[in-house]
Amino acid sequence: MLIVLIALAAPLLSPYDPDDIHVEEVLNPPSITHPFGTDPLGRDVLSRVIWGARVSLWVGFVAVGIALLIGITVGALAGFYAGRIDAVLMRLVDIMLAIPRFFLILAVIAILEPSIWNIMIVIGLTGWMGVARLVRGQFLAIKEVDYVTAARALGARDFRLIVRHILPNALSPVYVAAVLGVAGAILTESALSFLGIGVQPPKASWGSILTAGKDNIEIAWWLSVFPGLAIFVTVLGYNLLGEGLRDALDPRLNL
């Protein structure tokens, strides 16, 4: 929540414009005026880290939203109808899982123009398989319970059975997967930006700050430490949130 609040309040918390260049303050170490130091163009690193939180969280939320939409749809159809539909959809999932995800993202981004929207779409389109498997497993179990059988006997159509009776009871593990997926999407975006094919300058990104840190690691340690800590704390926070949600939503863990 703290990271989210920092991202939302970036215009208020940022002491400087993250894109302002000051050639007279190039690679200044942390000080009172620049608590996180400055980068090779004299830009304030603290301001860029704060604004970078917006980019990382935005990529994480949108990419996971796309993955959830596709994964829930595929998993629900496969689990509810089973048979040939299940076989075809699960083979599609197997094919997608057989392709190394990061290299697939690299290939697609190399073909398309690197931009924040392309990154979000590509991460989302390559991250839905786990959700599909989770939803399919839940549907296979829940569609056989008594209340679904009763609703079917009363004449409920397939769409109503899926949306009203089965899906709401199948989402508990999906919530956990979504939270953990945000952490994975943030790491992927940071890695792409670090390689120079992610969020493009001058937009602030934790990965792009790390790239400047790599190029100046011997004389500007702060360019690697502070954005690295931001990524570490954010990903750790979402992983712990996912673990907490799993414990809260699975009553079997409390037995």
PAVOLUM-787351 format. One record per residue: x, y, z of N, C-alpha, C, O, CB in turn; residue number from 1. Coordinates in steps of 0.001 Angstrom, whole numbers, plus 500000, padded with zeros to 6 digits. Glycine has a CB too. Example, Ala and Ser with C-alpha at 12.3 -4.5 7.8 and 13.67 -1.06 7.14 Angstrom:
% PAVOLUM-787351
513190|494310|507800|512300|495500|507800|513200|496700|507800|514236|496681|508465|511308|495527|509046|1 .
512850|497750|507080|513670|498940|507140|512900|500030|507870|513409|501138|508039|514084|499402|505725|2 .
END
This chain:
% PAVOLUM-787351
500830|498795|500000|500000|500000|500000|500866|501257|500000|500531|502257|499365|499061|500005|501215|1 .
501983|501190|500722|502877|502346|500759|503432|502655|499370|503497|503815|498966|504028|502101|501745|2 .
503831|501613|498643|504347|501815|497287|503266|502394|496389|503535|503287|495585|504873|500492|496701|3 .
502044|501889|496522|500937|502401|495713|500676|503870|496028|500476|504672|495115|499662|501573|495954|4 .
500678|504229|497308|500449|505619|497704|501562|506526|497184|501301|507646|496745|500347|505730|499232|5 .
502795|506044|497233|503918|506830|496701|503734|507070|495202|503965|508174|494709|505268|506107|496968|6 .
503316|506024|494485|503107|506172|493042|501987|507169|492750|502112|507999|491850|502781|504809|492404|7 .
500891|507089|493510|499766|507993|493280|500122|509435|493612|499645|510366|492962|498567|507557|494104|8 .
500962|509613|494626|501322|510964|495071|502648|511429|494491|503274|512337|495038|501387|511015|496585|9 .
503088|510820|493388|504384|511175|492803|504532|512669|492522|505594|513219|492812|504588|510407|491526|10 .
503523|513358|491969|503695|514799|491725|503915|515604|493001|504554|516656|492966|502488|515340|491000|11 .
503394|515125|494121|503547|515842|495391|504844|515464|496100|505469|516310|496740|502355|515557|496306|12 .
505253|514206|495993|506418|513722|496734|507727|513971|495989|508780|514086|496616|506269|512241|497020|13 .
507674|514054|494682|508899|514217|493899|509494|515608|494111|508840|516609|493817|508619|513980|492403|14 .
510736|515681|494621|511330|517008|494866|511716|517756|493600|511823|518983|493622|512545|516864|495728|15 .
511927|517047|492498|512317|517671|491232|511527|517032|490095|510918|515974|490252|513852|517530|490985|16 .
511552|517698|488959|511015|517082|487749|511954|515935|487353|513156|516154|487208|510868|518138|486580|17 .
511429|514725|487178|512321|513586|486904|513075|513693|485583|514067|512990|485385|511526|512317|486907|18 .
512625|514556|484678|513272|514670|483368|514170|515903|483242|514789|516113|482199|512222|514706|482286|19 .
514244|516726|484308|515081|517929|484254|516559|517551|484231|517033|516809|485091|514786|518851|485455|20 .
517274|518065|483248|518701|517786|483091|519509|518957|483638|519238|520115|483319|519057|517523|481602|21 .
520509|518643|484469|521408|519659|485035|522844|519173|484833|523356|518373|485616|521101|519919|486570|22 .
523482|519666|483779|524817|519168|483437|525846|519504|484498|526891|518858|484570|525259|519732|482109|23 .
525568|520509|485326|526524|520869|486368|526420|519957|487586|527225|520075|488510|526315|522307|486787|24 .
525441|519048|487605|525254|518149|488749|525322|516683|488347|524650|515838|488939|523924|518430|489421|25 .
526124|516389|487353|526228|515029|486841|526870|514107|487876|527935|514411|488413|527034|515010|485537|26 .
526212|512971|488153|526727|511923|489036|527140|512462|490407|528173|512072|490952|527910|511235|488383|27 .
526333|513349|490946|526561|513799|492318|526139|512701|493290|525088|512091|493094|525786|515116|492608|28 .
526926|512432|494332|526549|511406|495311|525372|511867|496161|525027|513049|496130|527742|511059|496212|29 .
524744|510965|496922|523631|511357|497795|524003|512501|498717|525079|512510|499314|523170|510173|498621|30 .
523095|513474|498827|523333|514655|499651|521990|515161|500157|520953|514549|499904|524088|515766|498851|31 .
522014|516272|500868|520769|516839|501378|519870|517294|500235|518655|517099|500278|521061|518012|502320|32 .
520469|517901|499212|519661|518387|498076|519205|517249|497160|518146|517335|496540|520461|519408|497261|33 .
520002|516191|497078|519660|515026|496255|519881|513769|497095|520962|513182|497040|520520|514983|494932|34 .
518879|513342|497873|519068|512217|498806|519505|510916|498141|520199|510111|498761|517797|511971|499552|35 .
519106|510698|496879|519515|509486|496158|520574|509776|495108|520869|508915|494280|518312|508836|495498|36 .
521154|510976|495125|522160|511344|494153|521564|511736|492817|520352|511907|492689|523119|510220|493966|37 .
522433|511879|491816|521996|512231|490460|522568|511232|489469|523508|510501|489779|522431|513674|490088|38 .
521981|511208|488251|522411|510252|487225|523371|510909|486240|523734|512068|486438|521195|509683|486476|39 .
523798|510211|485181|524763|510790|484232|524296|512050|483518|525113|512741|482910|525108|509778|483214|40 .
523010|512368|483573|522509|513594|482970|522165|514647|484018|521596|515687|483686|521292|513295|482122|41 .
522498|514394|485251|522223|515353|486321|520793|515327|486828|520385|516239|487546|522541|516722|485851|42 .
520025|514314|486477|518641|514220|486944|518593|513627|488348|519417|512786|488708|517796|513367|485975|43 .
517628|514071|489128|517501|513615|490511|517005|512169|490539|515937|511864|490009|516538|514536|491306|44 .
517785|511281|491160|517452|509860|491173|516230|509588|492051|515411|508734|491712|518648|509037|491665|45 .
516093|510298|493170|514924|510105|494029|513633|510386|493258|512674|509620|493351|515012|511016|495271|46 .
513610|511470|492507|512425|511805|491721|512148|510738|490670|510994|510385|490429|512594|513171|491052|47 .
513204|510223|490044|513019|509207|489003|512568|507876|489599|511798|507148|488972|514318|509013|488214|48 .
513040|507550|490801|512582|506328|491475|511104|506447|491847|510342|505493|491692|513433|506051|492742|49 .
510704|507614|492335|509288|507820|492706|508394|507708|491474|507373|507021|491514|509091|509205|493383|50 .
508765|508374|490386|507960|508299|489170|508058|506920|488522|507123|506477|487856|508399|509376|488178|51 .
509190|506243|488718|509329|504884|488198|508359|503915|488840|507977|502917|488229|510734|504394|488400|52 .
507951|504205|490087|506952|503358|490750|505645|503366|489974|504971|502340|489876|506712|503829|492196|53 .
505285|504519|489423|504057|504594|488620|504150|503681|487399|503206|502955|487087|503790|506047|488174|54 .
505273|503720|486723|505445|502907|485523|505374|501425|485876|504663|500663|485221|506783|503231|484833|55 .
506108|501015|486908|506167|499599|487255|504807|499073|487701|504393|497998|487268|507197|499369|488352|56 .
504110|499810|488553|502809|499353|489034|501780|499360|487901|500951|498455|487812|502326|500237|490199|57 .
501827|500363|487047|500899|500426|485924|501100|499223|485000|500131|498592|484577|501085|501744|485143|58 .
502357|498911|484691|502651|497743|483860|502162|496477|484551|501546|495620|483917|504165|497646|483564|59 .
502436|496354|485853|502025|495164|486582|500524|494968|486580|500049|493867|486302|502519|495233|487991|60 .
499764|496011|486884|498314|495888|486987|497672|495598|485627|496823|494713|485515|497723|497162|487581|61 .
498078|496342|484600|497453|496161|483285|497831|494803|482691|496975|494110|482141|497872|497298|482326|62 .
499102|494419|482796|499532|493137|482248|498809|491980|482932|498375|491039|482268|501048|492974|482397|63 .
498680|492044|484247|497972|490982|484973|496488|491000|484629|495865|489941|484552|498168|491139|486497|64 .
495910|492179|484421|494513|492250|484009|494276|491541|482687|493295|490814|482536|494073|493693|483904|65 .
495179|491751|481721|495062|491067|480429|495211|489559|480601|494449|488780|480028|496120|491595|479440|66 .
496207|489155|481403|496429|487725|481630|495233|487072|482316|494862|485947|481977|497687|487513|482469|67 .
494626|487770|483279|493463|487221|483976|492277|487065|483030|491581|486050|483066|493079|488117|485156|68 .
492051|488056|482195|490925|487998|481260|491040|486789|480341|490070|486059|480138|490850|489284|480429|69 .
492228|486584|479788|492423|485449|478881|492411|484136|479657|491751|483179|479252|493747|485597|478103|70 .
493139|484090|480771|493265|482851|481531|491945|482366|482097|491643|481174|482035|494245|483035|482645|71 .
491152|483280|482652|489850|482888|483215|488928|482384|482109|488224|481392|482296|489192|484079|483960|72 .
488925|483058|480960|488066|482632|479853|488449|481240|479362|487588|480371|479222|488148|483634|478697|73 .
489741|481026|479101|490198|479724|478599|489969|478637|479644|489477|477557|479316|491694|479784|478211|74 .
490322|478914|480904|490158|477909|481948|488706|477554|482194|488380|476385|482401|490776|478391|483223|75 .
487826|478552|482174|486402|478300|482399|485815|477440|481286|485074|476496|481560|485635|479621|482501|76 .
486134|477754|480048|485611|476969|478930|486148|475540|478963|485402|474588|478735|485970|477636|477595|77 .
487440|475393|479246|488035|474057|479281|487466|473225|480423|487156|472048|480234|489553|474155|479415|78 .
487326|473813|481592|486831|473058|482733|485352|472756|482669|484919|471693|483114|487121|473795|483979|79 .
484570|473667|482126|483121|473474|482111|482693|472473|481036|481875|471591|481298|482417|474809|481886|80 .
483239|472607|479841|482798|471749|478739|483608|470451|478634|483111|469450|478117|482892|472511|477431|81 .
484852|470469|479124|485706|469279|479113|485781|468695|477690|485615|469421|476710|485168|468210|480115|82 .
486028|467396|477589|486039|466739|476287|487012|467341|475298|488150|467662|475641|484684|466772|475705|83 .
486548|467491|474055|487422|467983|472991|487836|469435|473212|488976|469811|472940|486731|467846|471647|84 .
486901|470249|473708|487235|471652|473959|488360|471753|474976|489296|472533|474806|486001|472427|474452|85 .
488262|470963|476028|489311|470935|477048|490632|470480|476450|491675|471069|476732|488912|470014|478208|86 .
490601|469437|475625|491834|468909|475036|492509|469949|474147|493724|470131|474216|491539|467640|474227|87 .
491732|470627|473319|492299|471627|472399|492891|472801|473179|494016|473223|472912|491218|472134|471411|88 .
492134|473325|474137|492596|474492|474897|493817|474156|475749|494736|474968|475857|491471|475026|475789|89 .
493836|472982|476347|494989|472608|477174|496229|472337|476328|497349|472575|476780|494658|471376|478012|90 .
496041|471843|475107|497215|471683|474229|497782|473047|473854|498994|473215|473725|496842|470889|472947|91 .
496878|474028|473681|497338|475393|473427|498139|475922|474614|499169|476573|474442|496144|476318|473136|92 .
497652|475633|475816|498388|476036|477019|499750|475357|477059|500749|476001|477379|497583|475695|478292|93 .
499807|474064|476739|501075|473333|476743|502063|473924|475737|503257|474033|476016|500834|471852|476431|94 .
501552|474304|474566|502430|474901|473546|502996|476225|474056|504187|476495|473901|501657|475122|472210|95 .
502143|477047|474662|502611|478331|475184|503629|478139|476299|504605|478885|476386|501432|479160|475692|96 .
503408|477137|477157|504344|476871|478250|505668|476308|477755|506688|476432|478433|503725|475911|479240|97 .
505658|475691|476578|506895|475118|476030|507834|476184|475484|509024|475930|475298|506566|474124|474931|98 .
507306|477371|475229|508123|478469|474699|508656|479285|475867|507863|479768|476675|507300|479371|473718|99 .
509980|479460|475988|510520|480291|477072|509915|481692|477032|510049|482410|476042|512058|480376|476975|100 .
509249|482067|478119|508447|483288|478108|509287|484532|477864|508915|485386|477059|507704|483428|479413|101 .
510418|484642|478554|511200|485873|478438|511756|486043|477027|511796|487156|476504|512346|485876|479457|102 .
512185|484937|476408|512718|485037|475050|511604|485339|474054|511828|486024|473056|513442|483738|474660|103 .
510403|484827|474325|509266|485173|473471|508970|486666|473562|508725|487321|472549|508019|484354|473867|104 .
508994|487199|474786|508769|488639|474967|509853|489439|474259|509559|490438|473602|508733|489003|476467|105 .
511098|489011|474387|512202|489708|473709|511987|489723|472198|512199|490745|471544|513554|489038|474044|106 .
511564|488586|471647|511371|488503|470198|510252|489432|469743|510390|490141|468746|511060|487060|469780|107 .
509137|489423|470484|508005|490264|470082|508349|491742|470217|508042|492532|469324|506765|489934|470926|108 .
508988|492125|471330|509351|493521|471538|510366|493982|470499|510353|495137|470073|509909|493721|472947|109 .
511259|493055|470091|512251|493416|469062|511576|493703|467725|512060|494524|466946|513290|492288|468893|110 .
510451|493021|467456|509723|493244|466203|508875|494505|466290|508850|495311|465360|508836|492033|465869|111 .
508174|494673|467421|507330|495848|467605|508160|497032|468088|509320|496873|468469|506199|495549|468599|112 .
507572|498190|468070|508242|499376|468611|508179|499335|470128|507088|499216|470686|507594|500684|468069|113 .
509328|499431|470826|509308|499392|472285|508496|500560|472851|508776|501722|472555|510742|499422|472839|114 .
507503|500243|473656|506685|501253|474305|506039|500614|475517|505990|499389|475629|505613|501838|473333|115 .
505541|501442|476428|504948|500915|477639|503699|500094|477331|503433|499101|478009|504613|502048|478593|116 .
502931|500493|476320|501717|499756|475979|502047|498413|475362|501407|497413|475687|500852|500565|475027|117 .
503030|498369|474480|503436|497092|473898|503957|496143|474959|503697|494941|474906|504496|497308|472831|118 .
504690|496677|475919|505228|495837|476999|504094|495238|477820|504101|494041|478107|506172|496656|477910|119 .
503123|496060|478200|502004|495565|478999|501227|494492|478253|500864|493467|478831|501072|496713|479381|120 .
500970|494725|476961|500193|493764|476174|500956|492456|476014|500378|491380|476168|499850|494347|474793|121 .
502246|492536|475709|503033|491329|475491|503168|490531|476780|503036|489308|476759|504415|491684|474942|122 .
503430|491200|477903|503530|490481|479178|502200|489815|479518|502174|488681|479997|503952|491441|480313|123 .
501104|490518|479271|499792|489932|479541|499493|488745|478641|498962|487737|479108|498715|490975|479377|124 .
499825|488848|477352|499533|487780|476392|500403|486547|476604|500084|485476|476090|499719|488290|474980|125 .
501489|486677|477346|502368|485530|477585|502309|485039|479030|503117|484204|479435|503797|485893|477231|126 .
501355|485553|479810|501325|485182|481218|500010|484615|481714|499765|484607|482920|501662|486347|482024|127 .
499150|484138|480810|497809|483688|481211|497711|482189|481446|496680|481722|481931|496811|484081|480166|128 .
498737|481422|481124|498620|479961|481133|498418|479396|482535|497615|478484|482727|499854|479342|480512|129 .
499136|479928|483505|498974|479439|484874|497577|479690|485406|496996|478835|486076|499988|480092|485786|130 .
497034|480869|485105|495665|481190|485534|494677|480240|484876|493745|479773|485530|495308|482657|485190|131 .
494863|479948|483600|493955|479039|482899|493941|477670|483550|492878|477067|483697|494351|478913|481431|132 .
495088|477175|483935|495150|475861|484584|494474|475882|485947|493775|474937|486312|496601|475409|484732|133 .
494682|476956|486697|494030|477062|488001|492510|477068|487862|491812|476332|488559|494494|478325|488725|134 .
492008|477900|486964|490557|478016|486783|489982|476707|486264|488916|476283|486711|490216|479169|485815|135 .
490663|476066|485337|490181|474777|484818|490040|473762|485942|489020|473079|486036|491134|474234|483735|136 .
491045|473657|486790|490973|472704|487892|489821|472996|488835|489137|472080|489291|492265|472703|488660|137 .
489605|474277|489129|488496|474655|489997|487149|474317|489359|486243|473825|490032|488564|476145|490319|138 .
487024|474584|488063|485759|474309|487368|485466|472811|487327|484322|472396|487508|485800|474873|485939|139 .
486501|471999|487088|486285|470559|487035|485749|470028|488360|484956|469086|488378|487580|469845|486671|140 .
486180|470629|489466|485716|470174|490785|484355|470759|491131|483480|470043|491619|486730|470552|491866|141 .
484164|472057|490883|482953|472733|491359|481727|472374|490528|480616|472346|491058|483156|474237|491343|142 .
481905|472098|489236|480727|471855|488390|479989|470579|488773|478871|470352|488311|481139|471779|486930|143 .
480601|469740|489615|479953|468490|490030|479265|468605|491381|478654|467631|491823|480968|467375|490080|144 .
479334|469742|492058|478731|469867|493384|477215|470021|493258|476689|470277|492175|479337|471071|494149|145 .
476522|469859|494397|475060|469763|494373|474376|471038|493903|473398|470970|493159|474555|469410|495739|146 .
474872|472208|494325|474148|473431|493961|474236|473722|492471|473326|474333|491912|474689|474616|494746|147 .
475309|473298|491818|475399|473457|490366|474449|472478|489680|473788|472828|488702|476855|473235|489877|148 .
474384|471249|490200|473447|470265|489658|472011|470739|489814|471197|470565|488906|473632|468913|490349|149 .
471691|471340|490967|470344|471852|491200|470009|472994|490248|468908|473055|489701|470199|472318|492644|150 .
470972|473901|490055|470741|475017|489132|470539|474518|487712|469719|475061|486971|471910|476003|489177|151 .
471285|473484|487327|471119|472924|485979|469736|472274|485842|469088|472375|484800|472239|471885|485677|152 .
469302|471607|486912|467997|470959|486885|466865|471969|486793|465803|471667|486251|467818|470097|488114|153 .
467088|473168|487322|466077|474220|487263|466069|474950|485922|465266|475858|485707|466304|475214|488380|154 .
466961|474550|485027|466950|475110|483684|467949|476218|483440|467863|476911|482426|465615|475612|483387|155 .
468906|476404|484352|469908|477453|484160|470758|477147|482925|471191|476012|482728|470807|477587|485417|156 .
470989|478154|482110|471809|477988|480910|473287|477941|481279|473684|478265|482399|471544|479129|479908|157 .
474088|477526|480294|475528|477366|480552|476165|478672|481017|476961|478683|481956|476240|476863|479292|158 .
475807|479784|480347|476425|481060|480697|476117|481440|482143|476990|481930|482859|475944|482163|479748|159 .
474873|481212|482571|474500|481529|483948|475215|480606|484934|475663|481042|485995|472979|481419|484128|160 .
475315|479339|484573|476022|478405|485451|477484|478827|485640|478015|478791|486750|475952|476978|484878|161 .
478120|479226|484539|479531|479602|484613|479719|480888|485407|480535|480943|486327|480112|479766|483209|162 .
478959|481924|485048|479195|483258|485615|478622|483398|487017|479242|484017|487882|478595|484321|484714|163 .
477448|482832|487248|476753|483054|488511|477081|482019|489585|477187|482366|490762|475281|483065|488270|164 .
477239|480767|489200|477332|479704|490193|478745|479130|490369|479121|478770|491485|476399|478603|489817|165 .
479523|479041|489301|480828|478377|489408|481971|479379|489553|482797|479249|490457|481069|477497|488185|166 .
482025|480375|488671|483162|481295|488650|483403|482004|489985|484552|482052|490424|482954|482322|487576|167 .
482374|482564|490664|482653|483238|491939|483308|482333|492979|484051|482807|493838|481377|483794|492505|168 .
483035|481032|492902|483602|480091|493866|484936|479509|493398|485561|478729|494116|482619|478966|494127|169 .
485365|479885|492209|486613|479361|491660|487738|480380|491677|488841|480084|491218|486392|478885|490255|170 .
487483|481574|492196|488442|482668|492054|489448|482795|493190|490395|483574|493080|487709|483939|491930|171 .
489269|482048|494281|490190|482217|495410|491658|482025|495023|492473|482894|495335|489831|481243|496508|172 .
492033|480927|494356|493437|480796|493946|493846|481795|492874|495029|482105|492731|493692|479402|493445|173 .
492872|482303|492118|493182|483273|491068|493632|484593|491682|494527|485251|491152|491960|483498|490155|174 .
493012|484986|492810|493436|486205|493496|494907|486126|493878|495660|487083|493699|492578|486446|494744|175 .
495303|484984|494403|496703|484794|494804|497612|484854|493582|498651|485514|493601|496885|483445|495542|176 .
497210|484157|492515|498020|484159|491286|498131|485557|490698|499170|485915|490144|497419|483207|490246|177 .
497067|486354|490815|497090|487711|490276|498089|488581|491028|498853|489329|490418|495696|488335|490342|178 .
498081|488479|492355|499009|489283|493148|500454|488881|492843|501314|489743|492658|498712|489125|494657|179 .
500716|487587|492793|502062|487132|492456|502419|487499|491021|503586|487740|490714|502182|485620|492659|180 .
501424|487542|490141|501668|487932|488762|502100|489375|488624|502896|489704|487744|500444|487701|487946|181 .
501578|490253|489496|502007|491658|489475|503500|491745|489760|504221|492492|489099|501209|492498|490509|182 .
503965|490972|490756|505393|490961|491078|506216|490478|489881|507253|491058|489559|505661|490064|492305|183 .
505748|489416|489228|506467|488902|488065|506490|489892|486914|507502|490020|486225|505848|487608|487605|184 .
505378|490597|486699|505319|491582|485617|506259|492752|485884|506887|493270|484961|503885|492092|485439|185 .
506358|493170|487151|507272|494257|487499|508718|493841|487235|509505|494626|486706|507092|494666|488979|186 .
509064|492616|487600|510416|492121|487337|510690|492047|485832|511773|492414|485377|510613|490737|487981|187 .
509716|491577|485073|509904|491470|483621|510084|492848|482990|510972|493041|482160|508709|490748|482976|188 .
509242|493807|483382|509372|495168|482842|510722|495764|483198|511357|496406|482361|508246|496071|483369|189 .
511170|495558|484435|512469|496092|484857|513596|495461|484045|514545|496144|483661|512696|495845|486364|190 .
513491|494150|483783|514525|493475|482994|514551|493998|481565|515623|494218|481002|514296|491959|482994|191 .
513374|494199|480974|513319|494723|479603|513879|496143|479530|514620|496479|478606|511873|494702|479080|192 .
513521|496970|480509|514045|498342|480532|515548|498339|480762|516264|499172|480207|513345|499173|481624|193 .
516028|497410|481574|517462|497284|481812|518200|496951|480520|519316|497417|480290|517737|496210|482870|194 .
517556|496132|479676|518169|495750|478395|517997|496811|477316|518564|496693|476230|517579|494445|477909|195 .
517212|497853|477614|517047|498947|476669|515905|498775|475693|515770|499566|474760|518286|499127|475917|196 .
515061|497735|475891|513943|497512|474982|512615|497601|475724|511592|497117|475240|514075|496151|474295|197 .
512637|498218|476890|511420|498401|477673|510904|499816|477539|510810|500355|476437|511667|498070|479139|198 .
510572|500413|478671|510115|501801|478690|511236|502700|478177|512364|502641|478667|509674|502227|480126|199 .
510919|503521|477200|511946|504306|476524|512168|505659|477198|511232|506257|477729|511567|504513|475067|200 .
513438|506144|477173|513739|507476|477708|512925|508534|476981|512552|508349|475822|515245|507786|477588|201 .
512644|509660|477669|513127|510033|479007|512240|509557|480145|512491|509922|481293|513263|511514|479094|202 .
511204|508752|479876|510303|508292|480933|511089|507506|481970|511892|506637|481629|509159|507428|480349|203 .
510847|507820|483247|511581|507185|484342|511129|505745|484522|509933|505452|484515|511388|507968|485650|204 .
512091|504851|484683|511817|503442|484936|512933|502886|485803|514098|503244|485632|511689|502640|483606|205 .
512580|502021|486725|513597|501449|487603|514651|500691|486804|515837|500759|487127|512952|500521|488633|206 .
514234|499973|485771|515188|499225|484955|516152|500123|484204|517337|499805|484097|514453|498355|483979|207 .
515661|501250|483676|516547|502156|482946|517538|502841|483886|518671|503115|483492|515727|503207|482193|208 .
517125|503120|485119|518061|503682|486099|519162|502673|486400|520325|503048|486548|517322|504083|487404|209 .
518798|501390|486491|519796|500345|486731|520782|500234|485574|521951|499906|485776|519110|499000|486956|210 .
520310|500506|484369|521230|500490|483224|522310|501548|483380|523488|501287|483137|520464|500712|481912|211 .
521900|502746|483787|522887|503800|484056|523801|503392|485201|524989|503718|485197|522187|505134|484387|212 .
523247|502674|486192|524077|502197|487297|525106|501185|486847|526237|501193|487330|523216|501594|488372|213 .
524719|500294|485904|525667|499309|485379|526829|499993|484665|527980|499571|484787|524959|498342|484423|214 .
526519|501044|483925|527563|501735|483170|528492|502548|484064|529600|502897|483656|526936|502640|482138|215 .
528042|502852|485287|528845|503696|486183|528991|503061|487562|529069|503767|488567|528213|505088|486315|216 .
529027|501721|487613|528989|501005|488882|530188|501339|489770|530070|501308|490995|528937|499511|488630|217 .
531341|501658|489174|532553|501895|489967|532576|503284|490581|533299|503512|491551|533785|501702|489109|218 .
531802|504220|490038|531870|505591|490545|530521|506100|491042|530462|507160|491665|532392|506512|489466|219 .
529439|505371|490781|528103|505852|491161|527271|504673|491673|526341|504227|491000|527390|506548|489950|220 .
527609|504170|492865|526925|503011|493437|525431|503262|493661|524627|502331|493620|527580|502625|494749|221 .
525066|504535|493900|523683|504856|494230|522719|504595|493065|521524|504397|493285|523587|506304|494655|222 .
523231|504595|491830|522377|504338|490671|521924|502879|490604|520925|502568|489957|523112|504709|489392|223 .
522653|501993|491266|522257|500583|491325|521518|500241|492606|520585|499437|492588|523472|499698|491195|224 .
521927|500847|493724|521381|500470|495026|519924|500898|495178|519079|500077|495532|522216|501081|496141|225 .
519618|502155|494919|518281|502677|495228|517181|502125|494312|516145|501699|494824|518295|504184|495134|226 .
517353|502112|492993|516309|501460|492180|516243|499959|492424|515167|499365|492352|516555|501722|490699|227 .
517393|499338|492713|517381|497915|493044|516595|497632|494304|515846|496657|494369|518791|497402|493200|228 .
516762|498490|495321|515982|498341|496547|514494|498561|496289|513658|497873|496875|516477|499317|497612|229 .
514158|499507|495424|512746|499755|495095|512114|498508|494469|511004|498119|494832|512615|500963|494130|230 .
512832|497885|493523|512319|496659|492903|512204|495553|493950|511195|494849|494005|513238|496206|491737|231 .
513227|495402|494773|513245|494351|495797|512078|494499|496771|511366|493532|497041|514571|494379|496566|232 .
511883|495700|497296|510828|495924|498284|509450|495709|497660|508575|495101|498276|510932|497344|498871|233 .
509259|496205|496446|507952|496074|495792|507625|494619|495492|506525|494160|495799|507919|496889|494500|234 .
508560|493889|494900|508319|492486|494561|508143|491658|495830|507267|490795|495890|509476|491924|493711|235 .
508966|491911|496839|508821|491194|498107|507456|491468|498729|506810|490555|499243|509939|491594|499084|236 .
507016|492727|498682|505718|493079|499246|504584|492342|498566|503677|491851|499238|505492|494565|499144|237 .
504616|492254|497237|503542|491550|496533|503608|490049|496765|502572|489388|496838|503607|491843|495040|238 .
504814|489502|496882|504920|488077|497193|504360|487766|498583|503660|486769|498761|506381|487622|497102|239 .
504667|488618|499570|504134|488415|500913|502620|488606|500937|501913|487894|501649|504802|489374|501901|240 .
502122|489574|500155|500679|489766|500061|500006|488539|499459|498940|488125|499916|500358|491007|499225|241 .
500623|487961|498442|500085|486743|497845|500052|485592|498833|499073|484847|498893|500900|486353|496633|242 .
501129|485442|499616|501152|484388|500635|500068|484624|501679|499413|483681|502122|502533|484318|501311|243 .
499878|485878|502073|498848|486190|503056|497458|485915|502536|496611|485393|503261|498951|487624|503480|244 .
497211|486265|501268|495913|485970|500669|495658|484473|500591|494542|484012|500834|495823|486581|499281|245 .
496689|483723|500255|496522|482270|500188|496129|481708|501553|495231|480871|501650|497817|481600|499690|246 .
496802|482169|502603|496479|481690|503953|495071|482101|504368|494374|481339|505039|497496|482224|504966|247 .
494645|483309|503972|493340|483801|504383|492196|483152|503609|491114|482936|504154|493284|485294|504213|248 .
492443|482839|502326|491362|482336|501478|491253|480814|501461|490255|480277|500980|491553|482830|500079|249 .
492264|480107|501978|492230|478643|501982|491971|478155|503400|492905|478106|504200|493561|478047|501429|250 .
490743|477796|503740|490449|477374|505117|491164|476090|505526|491313|475812|506715|488966|477186|505282|251 .
491605|475309|504543|492287|474061|504875|493615|474299|505569|494095|473433|506300|492506|473242|503628|252 .
494216|475463|505349|495492|475766|505986|495348|476043|507462|496334|476002|508197|496137|476940|505317|253 .
494122|476329|507919|493879|476649|509323|493424|475440|510127|493152|475555|511323|492847|477742|509428|254 .
493339|474282|509478|492887|473082|510189|493997|472532|511085|493800|471523|511763|492430|472003|509188|255 .
END
